Structure formats: C-alpha cells, structure tokens
C-alpha cells in the first residue's frame, strides 16, 4: 500500500513539475525563428545613429543566405539577394534598424544625467521608468526621477512637466560614472525584457525590429525555395538607419539601387484599446498587416496598393487599411528621390508605439510575411500589366 501511495505521490508531483515548467517557458515555447528574431532584436540597443548592434546582428543572420551585402556611409545594410541582373525589375524591401531613445548631454557634480531625446517621445511616458545607459563595457542601469506627491503643494493638481526637467539617476557619483565610460554622447535605451503578455507579446523597440525580423525570415524563406517566381526579379533588402530622425538613412538608397517597386515595412498604429486622447478608428491586433493609404509623409502608389490588397483577398490573407496624419516613414524619402519609384508602406499593428514597451500579436507577423511572400511571387504579373497599360 505504501509503495502504491508513494508512486501516486511521485506521479502527482512529477506532473505538477511538468506543468510548472510548461507555464514558466510558455513565453518562448514556439520553435519559430520569426519569434526568436523578434525577441533578440527587441532586446538589442540601437538608438538612431547608434545602430551598430543591430547592424552586426543583421549581417550575421544574412551570412547563410545567397547574395552579398554592403554597408554604406550612413550605416544602412543593403543585401542583394541571389544574383543581381541589370535587365530585371528591382524590388526593394525596407525596414529601419533604429529606435527612439536618448543621448547623454551632461553629468552634473552630483552624478545626475541630463539627456537629449532622439526621436519622438511624448513627455508623459518617460517619467519614473528604468533605462540602460550604453557604454563600451557593461550597460549602466538608471531611473528617470520625479518629485514625489508628498512634496507637491496640491497633489490633486500636479504641475505639468517638460523634457527640460528630465534627468536620469544611476545612484553613482560623477567620478564613478566617468570611470564606467559614461560621458556626453553615449546612448540611452529603455530597460525592458521581451515577454509574453496574455495572448500577445510585449517588448521595446518593436518599431521597427518586428519589420527587421520579418525581412530576415523572408530572406530565409526565399533561399529555401527551388524555383520560385521571385527568381525573375532583383530583390534587395535595406535595413536603414536614423529613420526616427526624419528618415535620414534611406535618403541615399534610391539612387544606388534604382528600385522599380518599394515595399516599406514599419509599425502600424493599433487603435484597439481605450484610447485617451482620440477616438479614431484604425487597425487592431490580429487583423493582419495594415496597408497605408495615406500618412503625413507620403501618398502611396495607388496601383501598388490595389495590387497588394487584391493579392491578399485572393490568397485569403487578413489585412487592414490604415491612414495616419502624424506619421512618417522611410518609403517617403525613397519615393521623392532617384527615379521616383512605386512605393507603399505596410504596417505591423502595434499598441503603444514610442514608449517603453509595445504590444503585438504574433499572428500579424505571420500574416505580414505571407502577404510579402505571395505579393512578390505575383509581382511579375503586376509589372506585365503595368507595361501593357503604359503601351496602350
């Protein structure tokens, strides 16, 4: 009897251990390279102008794919997939490497740090948050301090704050900070670990590390096919710099590549939560990629948008429409330079963009990748139809 009871006890607790292990590892249980790319890219630092960790990650993960890469003077990574032939139509796929963050401006005598914002930050989202100051050694953790309510004359009417009042507290003296390699010019990123959030995922720098993850995975998918339609096209991947500072990196790409079609991949703005400052409607998580019909920087090529939406409908790939006024992206700078390419922007729906941590639905990554894959296979038909129309 003791033996049987003992065995049941062991079985019960072994099952419990298995359950606990499954719960603890559920965040990254999926054996999927796309998700691994997303996590690893999210956790790397890469403020605008400081993209080197992302650049090296991209280059490392392109090594096994047929083609060759170049790094231009702005730090953009251009990957020419397979064999590039001058007589073929050229398709450019873009995503930007940089994220919003800060750069150290000065360290006062007490060791408190003043910074310069890099990219668009809403003032109210930066206070009392953890940060990582990047050095050539180990990143130094910091927190953005703020007055306690206990010292405010009327706690029911807290004074407004501005970015001029923003500072970082590391708990270290000025001398200790200098010894750790912190000085004016080093970058600062949010301190946040990629994680599971209910049915979704949460991480920093999703704008636009999710786009990079999709393009890397797409390049691997191209390489795995034996006789795909895309072999009739030149395909170039561009991983750009300083998009958050006015699409600076992408401005020099058009003249070098002379693309016929540009598909830019960036974060879409999910509207499916209790919005505080507007009641506008827009994309939702799980609804598929957002095809932009308008944004503050660009009106897309209508025939290209129609082509990709028709492709999605025929292939039963979920997609959504999006338009944003306060929004800009790399596609606009390519559209306005070089020979004037047909450009459109595709958004990956994301909640809380330009804050410490965004939220996304993994299904949207897969839908976006499927649409890019299917659309590129169909692009030779698009070019043929366009050629016939131009001749007629």
C-alpha positions as CSV (number, residue, x, y, z in Angstrom):
1,X,0.0,0.0,0.0
2,X,2.8,2.4,0.9
3,X,4.5,1.6,-2.4
4,X,1.3,2.4,-4.4
5,X,0.7,5.6,-2.4
6,X,4.3,6.6,-2.8
7,X,4.1,6.0,-6.5
8,X,0.9,8.1,-6.8
9,X,2.7,10.9,-4.9
10,X,5.6,10.9,-7.2
11,X,3.4,10.8,-10.3
12,X,1.3,13.7,-9.0
13,X,4.3,15.9,-8.2
14,X,6.1,15.0,-11.4
15,X,3.0,16.1,-13.3
16,X,3.0,19.3,-11.3
17,X,6.7,20.0,-12.1
18,X,6.0,19.4,-15.8
19,X,3.0,21.8,-15.6
20,X,5.1,24.5,-13.9
21,X,7.9,24.1,-16.4
22,X,5.4,24.5,-19.3
23,X,4.0,27.7,-17.7
24,X,7.4,29.1,-17.0
25,X,8.6,28.5,-20.6
26,X,5.4,29.3,-22.4
27,X,6.7,32.7,-23.5
28,X,9.2,31.3,-26.0
29,X,8.0,27.7,-26.3
30,X,7.2,28.2,-30.0
31,X,10.1,26.7,-32.1
32,X,9.8,29.5,-34.6
33,X,12.7,31.6,-36.0
34,X,10.5,34.6,-36.6
35,X,9.7,34.9,-32.9
36,X,13.3,34.4,-31.9
37,X,14.3,37.1,-34.3
38,X,11.7,39.4,-32.7
39,X,12.9,38.7,-29.2
40,X,16.6,39.0,-29.9
41,X,16.2,42.2,-31.9
42,X,13.9,43.8,-29.4
43,X,16.4,43.4,-26.6
44,X,19.4,44.8,-28.5
45,X,20.1,48.6,-28.1
46,X,20.1,50.7,-31.3
47,X,19.2,54.4,-30.9
48,X,19.2,56.4,-34.1
49,X,22.9,56.9,-35.1
50,X,24.0,54.1,-32.7
51,X,22.7,51.1,-34.7
52,X,25.9,49.1,-34.7
53,X,24.5,46.2,-32.5
54,X,21.5,45.8,-34.9
55,X,23.7,46.1,-38.0
56,X,26.0,43.3,-36.8
57,X,23.0,41.1,-35.9
58,X,21.5,41.6,-39.4
59,X,24.8,40.9,-41.2
60,X,25.4,37.8,-39.1
61,X,22.0,36.4,-39.9
62,X,22.3,37.0,-43.6
63,X,25.6,35.1,-44.0
64,X,23.9,31.7,-44.8
65,X,21.6,33.3,-47.5
66,X,22.8,33.5,-51.1
67,X,23.7,37.1,-52.0
68,X,26.0,39.8,-50.8
69,X,25.7,42.8,-48.5
70,X,27.1,46.3,-48.5
71,X,27.2,48.9,-45.7
72,X,27.0,52.5,-47.0
73,X,28.3,55.7,-45.4
74,X,25.1,56.2,-43.4
75,X,25.4,52.7,-42.0
76,X,22.5,51.2,-44.0
77,X,22.8,47.5,-44.7
78,X,22.0,46.7,-48.3
79,X,21.6,43.0,-49.0
80,X,21.4,41.9,-52.7
81,X,19.6,38.6,-52.7
82,X,20.9,36.0,-55.1
83,X,22.2,37.2,-58.4
84,X,21.6,40.8,-59.4
85,X,20.9,41.3,-63.2
86,X,20.5,44.8,-64.8
87,X,17.8,43.7,-67.2
88,X,15.4,42.6,-64.4
89,X,12.9,44.6,-62.5
90,X,14.1,45.5,-59.0
91,X,12.1,45.2,-55.8
92,X,13.3,46.9,-52.6
93,X,12.2,45.7,-49.2
94,X,12.9,48.1,-46.3
95,X,12.8,48.2,-42.5
96,X,14.6,50.5,-40.2
97,X,17.1,49.4,-37.5
98,X,17.0,52.4,-35.1
99,X,14.8,53.0,-32.1
100,X,13.8,56.1,-30.2
101,X,15.9,56.8,-27.1
102,X,18.2,59.4,-25.6
103,X,21.8,60.6,-25.8
104,X,23.7,61.8,-22.7
105,X,24.2,65.6,-22.8
106,X,25.9,66.3,-19.4
107,X,26.6,64.9,-16.0
108,X,26.3,67.3,-13.1
109,X,28.5,67.4,-10.0
110,X,26.2,65.1,-8.1
111,X,26.1,62.5,-10.8
112,X,22.7,63.2,-12.2
113,X,22.5,62.9,-16.0
114,X,20.8,65.3,-18.5
115,X,19.9,63.9,-21.9
116,X,18.8,64.8,-25.4
117,X,15.8,63.0,-26.8
118,X,16.4,61.1,-30.0
119,X,13.1,60.5,-32.0
120,X,9.6,61.3,-30.9
121,X,8.8,61.0,-27.2
122,X,5.6,62.0,-25.5
123,X,6.7,63.7,-22.3
124,X,4.3,61.9,-20.1
125,X,5.6,58.4,-20.9
126,X,9.2,58.9,-19.8
127,X,9.0,59.6,-16.1
128,X,9.8,57.1,-13.4
129,X,11.0,54.5,-15.9
130,X,14.0,52.2,-15.9
131,X,16.7,52.8,-18.6
132,X,20.1,51.4,-19.7
133,X,22.9,53.7,-20.5
134,X,25.1,52.1,-23.1
135,X,28.9,52.1,-22.7
136,X,31.8,50.1,-24.3
137,X,31.7,48.0,-21.1
138,X,28.5,46.9,-19.3
139,X,25.3,48.9,-19.7
140,X,24.6,51.0,-16.6
141,X,21.0,50.9,-15.2
142,X,19.2,54.2,-14.4
143,X,15.8,55.5,-13.5
144,X,14.1,58.8,-14.6
145,X,13.3,60.6,-11.3
146,X,10.4,62.7,-10.5
147,X,9.1,64.7,-7.4
148,X,7.0,62.6,-5.0
149,X,3.4,63.7,-4.5
150,X,4.4,64.3,-0.9
151,X,6.3,67.5,-1.8
152,X,3.7,68.9,-4.2
153,X,1.6,71.6,-2.7
154,X,-1.7,70.3,-4.1
155,X,-1.4,66.6,-5.0
156,X,-4.7,66.8,-6.8
157,X,-3.2,69.3,-9.3
158,X,0.3,68.1,-10.1
159,X,2.2,70.7,-12.2
160,X,2.9,69.9,-15.8
161,X,6.4,68.7,-16.6
162,X,8.6,69.2,-19.6
163,X,11.5,67.4,-21.2
164,X,13.8,70.2,-19.8
165,X,13.2,68.8,-16.3
166,X,14.0,65.2,-17.3
167,X,17.1,63.6,-15.7
168,X,18.5,60.1,-15.0
169,X,19.6,58.8,-11.6
170,X,22.1,56.0,-11.5
171,X,22.9,56.1,-7.8
172,X,26.5,56.7,-8.8
173,X,28.8,59.8,-8.4
174,X,30.1,61.7,-11.4
175,X,33.5,60.2,-10.8
176,X,32.1,56.7,-10.8
177,X,30.1,57.3,-14.0
178,X,33.1,58.6,-15.8
179,X,35.1,55.5,-14.7
180,X,32.3,53.3,-16.2
181,X,32.6,55.1,-19.5
182,X,29.6,57.3,-19.3
183,X,30.2,60.7,-20.9
184,X,28.4,63.1,-23.3
185,X,27.5,61.3,-26.5
186,X,26.6,57.8,-25.2
187,X,23.1,56.5,-25.9
188,X,20.3,55.5,-23.6
189,X,17.6,53.0,-24.3
190,X,14.6,51.7,-22.3
191,X,15.3,48.8,-19.9
192,X,12.7,46.2,-20.8
193,X,12.8,42.5,-21.4
194,X,10.7,40.9,-24.2
195,X,7.9,38.8,-22.7
196,X,4.6,37.1,-23.2
197,X,1.5,39.2,-22.3
198,X,-1.6,37.1,-22.3
199,X,-2.4,36.3,-25.9
200,X,0.2,38.8,-27.2
201,X,3.9,39.7,-26.8
202,X,5.5,42.8,-25.3
203,X,8.9,44.4,-26.0
204,X,10.8,47.5,-26.6
205,X,11.8,48.9,-30.0
206,X,9.1,47.0,-31.8
207,X,9.2,50.0,-34.1
208,X,10.8,48.6,-36.3
209,X,12.5,45.5,-35.0
210,X,9.5,43.5,-36.0
211,X,9.9,44.6,-39.5
212,X,13.6,43.5,-39.5
213,X,12.6,40.1,-38.0
214,X,10.1,39.6,-40.9
215,X,12.6,40.6,-43.6
216,X,15.3,38.2,-42.2
217,X,12.8,35.4,-42.0
218,X,11.5,36.2,-45.5
219,X,15.1,36.1,-46.9
220,X,15.5,32.6,-45.4
221,X,12.2,31.6,-47.0
222,X,13.4,32.8,-50.4
223,X,16.5,30.8,-50.0
224,X,14.6,27.6,-49.2
225,X,12.6,27.6,-52.4
226,X,13.9,25.8,-55.5
227,X,12.1,27.5,-58.5
228,X,10.1,30.5,-57.2
229,X,8.7,33.3,-59.3
230,X,10.9,35.8,-57.5
231,X,13.9,34.4,-59.4
232,X,12.7,36.7,-62.3
233,X,13.3,39.7,-60.1
234,X,16.2,41.5,-58.5
235,X,15.4,41.6,-54.7
236,X,17.3,44.0,-52.4
237,X,16.8,44.2,-48.7
238,X,17.6,47.5,-47.0
239,X,18.0,47.8,-43.2
240,X,18.1,51.5,-42.7
241,X,19.5,54.0,-40.1
242,X,18.1,57.1,-38.5
243,X,14.5,56.7,-39.6
244,X,13.4,58.2,-36.3
245,X,15.2,61.4,-37.2
246,X,13.5,62.2,-40.4
247,X,14.3,59.1,-42.5
248,X,17.9,60.2,-42.9
249,X,19.5,56.9,-43.8
250,X,17.0,55.9,-46.5
251,X,17.5,59.2,-48.5
252,X,20.7,57.9,-50.2
253,X,19.3,54.5,-51.1
254,X,17.2,55.2,-54.2
255,X,20.0,56.5,-56.4
256,X,22.2,53.5,-55.6
257,X,19.5,50.8,-56.1
258,X,17.1,52.4,-58.6
259,X,14.1,50.2,-57.5
260,X,11.0,49.8,-59.5
261,X,8.9,48.8,-56.5
262,X,9.5,49.6,-52.9
263,X,7.7,47.8,-50.1
264,X,8.5,49.5,-46.8
265,X,7.8,47.7,-43.6
266,X,7.1,49.7,-40.4
267,X,5.0,49.7,-37.3
268,X,1.3,50.2,-37.8
269,X,-0.6,52.1,-35.0
270,X,-3.1,49.8,-33.3
271,X,-6.3,51.6,-32.2
272,X,-7.9,48.7,-30.3
273,X,-7.6,49.8,-26.7
274,X,-9.3,52.5,-24.5
275,X,-7.7,55.5,-26.3
276,X,-7.2,58.5,-24.0
277,X,-6.7,61.4,-26.5
278,X,-8.6,60.5,-29.6
279,X,-11.5,58.2,-30.6
280,X,-10.2,57.5,-34.0
281,X,-10.6,54.0,-35.5
282,X,-7.8,52.0,-37.1
283,X,-6.0,48.7,-37.2
284,X,-6.4,46.1,-34.4
285,X,-4.1,43.4,-33.2
286,X,-4.7,40.1,-35.0
287,X,-6.3,41.7,-38.1
288,X,-3.3,41.3,-40.3
289,X,-0.9,43.8,-41.9
290,X,-2.1,47.4,-42.3
291,X,-1.9,48.7,-45.9
292,X,-1.3,52.5,-45.6
293,X,-3.5,54.6,-47.9
294,X,-2.1,57.9,-46.5
295,X,0.4,59.2,-43.9
296,X,1.9,62.5,-43.0
297,X,4.9,61.9,-45.2
298,X,3.6,60.1,-48.3
299,X,0.7,59.2,-50.5
300,X,1.5,55.7,-51.8
301,X,1.3,54.4,-55.3
302,X,-2.3,53.5,-55.8
303,X,-1.8,50.7,-58.3
304,X,0.6,49.0,-56.0
305,X,-1.7,49.3,-53.0
306,X,-4.6,47.9,-55.2
307,X,-2.3,45.1,-56.4
308,X,-1.3,44.0,-52.8
309,X,-4.8,44.3,-51.4
310,X,-6.2,42.2,-54.3
311,X,-3.4,39.7,-53.7
312,X,-4.3,39.5,-50.0
313,X,-8.0,39.0,-50.8
314,X,-7.4,36.3,-53.4
315,X,-5.0,34.5,-51.1
316,X,-7.3,34.8,-48.1
317,X,-4.6,36.7,-46.1
318,X,-6.2,39.0,-43.5
319,X,-5.3,42.7,-43.9
320,X,-6.5,46.1,-42.8
321,X,-6.4,49.7,-44.1
322,X,-4.6,52.4,-42.3
323,X,-4.1,56.2,-42.5
324,X,-2.3,58.4,-40.0
325,X,-1.6,62.1,-40.1
326,X,1.2,62.3,-37.5
327,X,3.3,59.6,-39.1
328,X,6.3,59.3,-41.4
329,X,8.5,56.5,-42.8
330,X,11.4,55.6,-45.0
331,X,9.3,54.9,-48.1
332,X,8.6,58.7,-48.5
333,X,12.3,59.6,-48.8
334,X,12.8,56.9,-51.5
335,X,9.7,57.9,-53.3
336,X,10.9,61.5,-53.6
337,X,14.4,60.7,-54.8
338,X,16.2,58.9,-57.6
339,X,13.9,58.0,-60.4
340,X,10.6,58.1,-58.4
341,X,9.7,54.5,-57.5
342,X,6.3,53.0,-56.9
343,X,6.2,52.9,-53.1
344,X,3.8,51.8,-50.4
345,X,4.1,51.3,-46.6
346,X,2.9,48.2,-44.8
347,X,2.3,48.4,-41.1
348,X,2.6,45.7,-38.4
349,X,-0.2,46.6,-35.9
350,X,1.4,47.6,-32.6
351,X,0.0,49.1,-29.4
352,X,1.8,51.9,-27.5
353,X,4.5,52.8,-30.2
354,X,7.3,55.1,-29.0
355,X,7.1,54.1,-25.4
356,X,9.0,51.7,-23.1
357,X,7.1,48.6,-24.4
358,X,4.8,48.0,-27.3
359,X,2.4,45.1,-27.7
360,X,1.8,43.0,-30.8
361,X,0.0,39.8,-31.9
362,X,2.4,37.1,-33.3
363,X,-0.2,36.2,-35.9
364,X,0.2,39.6,-37.5
365,X,3.9,38.9,-38.1
366,X,3.0,35.7,-39.9
367,X,0.2,37.3,-41.9
368,X,2.6,40.2,-43.0
369,X,5.3,37.7,-44.0
370,X,2.7,35.7,-46.0
371,X,1.5,38.8,-47.8
372,X,5.0,39.9,-48.7
373,X,5.9,36.4,-49.9
374,X,2.7,36.0,-52.0
375,X,2.9,39.5,-53.3
376,X,6.5,39.2,-54.5
377,X,5.6,35.9,-56.3
378,X,2.9,37.8,-58.2
379,X,4.9,40.9,-59.0
380,X,6.0,39.8,-62.5
381,X,2.3,39.9,-63.4
382,X,2.0,43.4,-61.9
383,X,4.9,44.6,-64.0
384,X,3.5,43.0,-67.1
385,X,0.1,44.5,-66.6
386,X,1.6,47.9,-65.9
387,X,3.8,47.6,-69.1
388,X,0.7,46.8,-71.2
389,X,-1.2,49.7,-69.7
390,X,1.7,52.1,-70.4
391,X,1.9,51.0,-74.0
392,X,-1.8,51.2,-74.5
